[in-house]
Amino acid sequence: MAMEAMGLAQPTPPEATKFALPPGSGSGRKVVVLGAGIAGLVSTYELQRAGYDVTVLEARDRIGGRVWTIRGGDRIVQFGRAMQRAEFDDGLYLNAGAARIPATHRAILGYARRFGVKLEPFVNQNRSAGWDFAGKVHEERSMAFGIRGQIAELLAKAIDQHALDSVMPKAERDFFRGFLGFYGGLDEKGKFVNLGGSAGFATEGGAYGQSAKDLAPLSIKEILSGPAVGLPLIFDSIPDMQSSMLQPVGGMDRIADAIYQQVKARVRLSTPISAIRRTASGVRIEHASGMTEADYCICTLPLPILKRLPSDFSPAKKAAIAAAPGYQRSVKVAFESPRFWEEQDIYGGLAWTDRKNENVIYPSSDFGSPKGVLVGAYAAGWTNQDNPDAFSALSNDQQFRIVRDSIDALHPGKSALMSKPVTVRWGLTPYSEGVSPNYPGNPGNPNRPDYYPELYKAEGPIVFAGEHLSFQPAWQEGAALSAHAALELVQAMVADRAAA
Amino acid sequence: MAMEAMGLAQPTPPEATKFALPPGSGSGRKVVVLGAGIAGLVSTYELQRAGYDVTVLEARDRIGGRVWTIRGGDRIVQFGRAMQRAEFDDGLYLNAGAARIPATHRAILGYARRFGVKLEPFVNQNRSAGWDFAGKVHEERSMAFGIRGQIAELLAKAIDQHALDSVMPKAERDFFRGFLGFYGGLDEKGKFVNLGGSAGFATEGGAYGQSAKDLAPLSIKEILSGPAVGLPLIFDSIPDMQSSMLQPVGGMDRIADAIYQQVKARVRLSTPISAIRRTASGVRIEHASGMTEADYCICTLPLPILKRLPSDFSPAKKAAIAAAPGYQRSVKVAFESPRFWEEQDIYGGLAWTDRKNENVIYPSSDFGSPKGVLVGAYAAGWTNQDNPDAFSALSNDQQFRIVRDSIDALHPGKSALMSKPVTVRWGLTPYSEGVSPNYPGNPGNPNRPDYYPELYKAEGPIVFAGEHLSFQPAWQEGAALSAHAALELVQAMVADRAAA
């Protein structure tokens, strides 16, 4: 009972970049890890370091899980869809799952650095990129600094009309009002005129007498054309999306692969699990090629998989798993293409739209090289919560058409240059069946539903890990930190038994 | 007279990335170019392509002008100061002058791409970086998204108190008010509580039960501690500072050097000019090793140099040059150091302070490598207009002390790791004597003073170029575009003579 309750103990703080179990503490203990995604690989590496005898069972023929970098020749298998084979040129790739790392994600970056994985900037914001809403394309700068200017104008007006006299002492108010004009690009009368051109130029400054002409600002109505534009307008302030962000040079799978290289002998690929059983002394995992017994188990399987898997879990655990929401069924569609966007000042970053492709991602590296992989759709509910499921249901050709139309709106006539499309529907991807649980509220919402604590509670010798058991959901960081938390539970059980 | 007036003709629009003079049009014509910075190199390359016989006279023993990448072994000579020699390890460098390129600067990027110069992201914004104002250090996110939240709260309050009822129809107002809460991180009552953590976390989200705790927001008074913080708060909205930005891999001088490689035989280094003379048929340039005669001259010398140089310029031209303001006397101080900042989530980007070092620049590339060059001071008037002159006047040791103290405020105890400091005072740098003219008003102010058009007017066969003759001052783009404008004047004169 005491052990069971430990599932609710405080986990390692995320500042612990140098997590380690006591050396030799696992000697003579056997652990089976389910899943060779980030949570499973981190668990395995740390267990191996501490002297445990570890086996990892992975259903796929590759490691990485939702960290999936697709290169030329790779197969894309989806439920109920024809197999695709990516035909990208050598050196080109699509990060179909995880694609960026916030600089604050110390655990995953710690592993990247420990194993010498090279990191480069991921450009997550581009003021020159196009935003295509309500049938009109504007540069991001016109939208992002437009709304800021309009807000500043309205507040300046309120101040000038003495609406804040009682809120702020005069000296502070005067200084603030002066700042507001500067911040918003207001003229002397307090009107937003895009003074200084933050929201765009009608004419760029040039040589000799060619002065810049500021672009006429968009109205609030033009900017806030509908609810779709809300998320894009706050996107770069989302804690996990703030500059600077990183990516491994050569593909996101470099980190998973670097950990894998450390534990390769422990990993059994193409070994889907058919049941999780408890035994008198530990666990028994049943799978295609027989069974694996161990003292402990770290289960990193996503909830949609766990939901269907026969197990000896307690009724409470089963109820919690059943109660958990479905996973976000995001879709990424990518094309190989000459880099026409770089001729239009776009070096990395994102475009946004209220079309069904929602979000476009331009490559952040190898600028000036002949080709790149353009993510033409990242349908994840950014601009329409209900879109991913609907987009996922479309045929490949329908999706590709939507992307081509969107690219032609952003870059007139250029979609003709794009070729070799692939689509990855996470909802239809075996052994994932989605990206991350849609817990009610915001992704990091502290008010998780009642069943949430039960999800990460240990079941005797079985402990649980995965991004879904963290407040960094859908991030590699959450997977790595949850592995650390699970490992501490195992370690405590081992210590407990040794003391008994 | 017609020719003279052409100095006021419209220049090439900046969209022209593929500028070219008519092939063969310069055959039999001789041009002398003064200065082998970007304006001079671009001029020379384009003249050579069009068949002109070109000679470039450059005072220094290197090309590039204010594009100056300092590596181990390089000497730093400054007026009235002991010579410094940079001791950086191999592969490390300081971009002492130009250090970043806006993605919209198509002319200079066009040359970079034409000559295969590799480009990578320059990280110009970092929400994890420290801001050190009024003796307190906060993360940039707390300041940047703090002020946004406070502004949203004040405006939400005004709306809730019906201050905008007459300004906006109800439906639009309701939608806008809803957006404002989302945008600002306001709670249901419209109070800025940093909902969602954009302005920072007190506790980061972790594994299992560790939910994130939002940081308590800073007040307007805490954020707007004084005028110094104003520029940093709007910095990333300045048109030329907006994401994405670029740098050449390996040092900013890669672009200048690539152009130089095309015209190397035409360039005479270490050849300072002593006079600019007009002759019956053209120009005669007097210099240390004799004189150079030509049909035309493109003069790219900075105004402080031109001011003292004997010439046959008209009284109007001389008066305009005399009237031009002094140049910005910016200073950069850099140290070699292990990358302690990367252990604190800082991968590229800028820190800001109201101390005398003003601005800190972290390296944007080679993350995870053992060392980097940290720009510990970029004193350019960012946070105090009068500071650069005062900072420039300090001794090296005084400057290094200021930087060390500032770094210790941002990264406690870490300045001890820094070594091999150098300082580059642009005001004391021979043949530059500053960075760019301080024209009254904003840098790109369309209302340039009356003498400005006279500065770029041709003087018979002598035409003028340089960043100071553009509305992209202090940028390589301005230098390149001004060269294009000057070349068109030369071309028009040649065509005129051929027609005569």
Interface residues (C-beta under 8 A of the other chain):
Chain A: G7 L8 Q10 P11 T12 P13 P14 E15 A103 T104 R106 A112 R113 G116 V117 K118 L119 E120 P121 V123 Q125 N126 R127 S128 R141 F145 I147 R148 I151 A152 L154 L155 K157 A158 Q161 A163 L164 V167 M168 E172 F175 F176 F179 L180 F182 Y183 G196 G197 S198 F201 E204 G205 G206 A207 Y208 G209 Q210 S211 A212 K213 I220 K221 L224 G230 L233 I234 S237 I238 P239 Q242 S243 S244 L246 D345 I346 Y347 G348 G349 S364 S365 F367 G368 N442 G444 N445 P446 R448 P453 Y456 A465 L469 S470 F471 Q472 G478 L481 S482 H484 A485
Chain B: G7 L8 Q10 P11 T12 P13 P14 E15 A103 T104 R106 A112 R113 G116 V117 K118 L119 E120 P121 V123 Q125 N126 R127 S128 R141 F145 I147 R148 I151 A152 L154 L155 K157 A158 Q161 A163 L164 V167 M168 E172 F175 F176 F179 L180 F182 Y183 G196 G197 S198 F201 E204 G205 G206 A207 Y208 G209 Q210 S211 A212 K213 I220 K221 L224 G230 L233 I234 S237 I238 P239 Q242 S243 S244 L246 D345 I346 Y347 G348 G349 S364 S365 F367 G368 N442 G444 N445 P446 R448 P453 Y456 A465 L469 S470 F471 Q472 G478 L481 S482 H484 A485
